[in-house]
Amino acid sequence: MLATSGEFCFPDRSAAQCEPIQYISGMTQEVKQGVGDSSDLLLTFGINDCDAGAARISSQQVQEMLRPLNNASEICAPISP
């Protein structure tokens, strides 16, 4: 693993809040031909173990969310008491 992002969620359609259970179940990259090598990520996700959703996010936006990791122990390290 080379990078990670902060916590994020897909807001509920009816309210500007996040459902308590969300998980990304699929992801693919869509390359836009003739648009200067830009691309989007297409995501499918589950909501509250009973609904499904889909979203599109630009690869540039994902790059801006990432922060590099020096090594894997940064995310696997136990929390100190």
Backbone torsions as a table, in degrees:
resi	resn	phi	psi	omega
1	MET	NA	130.8	-176.2
2	LEU	-105.0	-25.9	-176.6
3	ALA	-154.8	163.8	177.0
4	THR	-144.6	167.7	176.9
5	SER	-121.5	171.8	172.4
6	GLY	-72.9	175.3	178.8
7	GLU	-67.1	141.0	175.6
8	PHE	-146.2	165.7	178.0
9	CYS	-151.4	168.9	174.7
10	PHE	-97.4	115.8	-178.2
11	PRO	-62.9	148.7	175.7
12	ASP	-62.1	143.7	-179.4
13	ARG	-65.8	-33.4	-175.6
14	SER	-90.7	-16.4	-179.8
15	ALA	-143.5	157.1	-179.2
16	ALA	-87.6	49.0	178.6
17	GLN	-134.2	167.7	-177.6
18	CYS	-99.9	140.3	174.3
19	GLU	-70.5	151.6	-176.3
20	PRO	-69.9	-25.5	-179.5
21	ILE	-121.0	115.3	175.4
22	GLN	-143.1	143.6	176.7
23	TYR	-152.8	140.3	176.3
24	ILE	-82.0	125.7	-177.6
25	SER	-108.1	-14.9	179.1
26	GLY	-155.5	150.5	179.7
27	MET	-154.6	134.4	175.1
28	THR	-144.0	155.1	-179.5
29	GLN	-100.5	132.3	176.4
30	GLU	-110.8	112.4	-179.8
31	VAL	-88.7	128.9	179.4
32	LYS	-89.4	111.0	-179.3
33	GLN	-69.2	132.8	175.4
34	GLY	75.6	17.7	-180.0
35	VAL	-121.0	37.4	176.0
36	GLY	65.5	45.1	176.3
37	ASP	60.8	25.0	177.2
38	SER	-82.9	156.7	179.2
39	SER	-152.1	160.2	176.0
40	ASP	-119.9	155.8	169.1
41	LEU	-103.5	130.1	175.2
42	LEU	-100.2	123.0	-175.5
43	LEU	-116.9	139.7	167.9
44	THR	-116.0	144.8	-174.6
45	PHE	-149.3	157.7	176.4
46	GLY	-100.9	148.1	-179.3
47	ILE	-128.6	121.1	177.0
48	ASN	53.7	29.2	179.1
49	ASP	57.4	19.2	179.4
50	CYS	-141.8	-16.4	179.8
51	ASP	-123.7	163.5	178.1
52	ALA	-127.4	155.7	178.4
53	GLY	-146.1	168.8	176.6
54	ALA	-140.1	147.7	-179.5
55	ALA	-147.5	157.4	176.4
56	ARG	-123.4	133.9	177.5
57	ILE	-137.7	141.1	-178.7
58	SER	-72.7	145.3	177.0
59	SER	-60.2	-34.5	178.1
60	GLN	-61.9	-42.6	179.1
61	GLN	-64.2	-39.1	177.4
62	VAL	-63.1	-45.6	178.7
63	GLN	-57.0	-39.0	-179.6
64	GLU	-69.6	-24.2	179.9
65	MET	-81.5	-21.9	-172.9
66	LEU	-79.0	145.8	170.6
67	ARG	-125.6	133.0	-176.0
68	PRO	-67.3	149.2	174.9
69	LEU	-106.7	141.6	176.2
70	ASN	-77.8	-37.4	176.5
71	ASN	-160.9	167.4	-174.8
72	ALA	-64.5	-22.9	-178.0
73	SER	-65.2	-18.1	179.0
74	GLU	-63.5	-32.1	-179.1
75	ILE	-103.1	-13.3	-178.6
76	CYS	-103.4	-2.7	-176.6
77	ALA	-70.0	136.4	177.9
78	PRO	-67.1	151.9	178.0
79	ILE	-77.7	129.2	179.6
80	SER	-72.8	142.6	179.3
81	PRO	-69.9	NA	NA
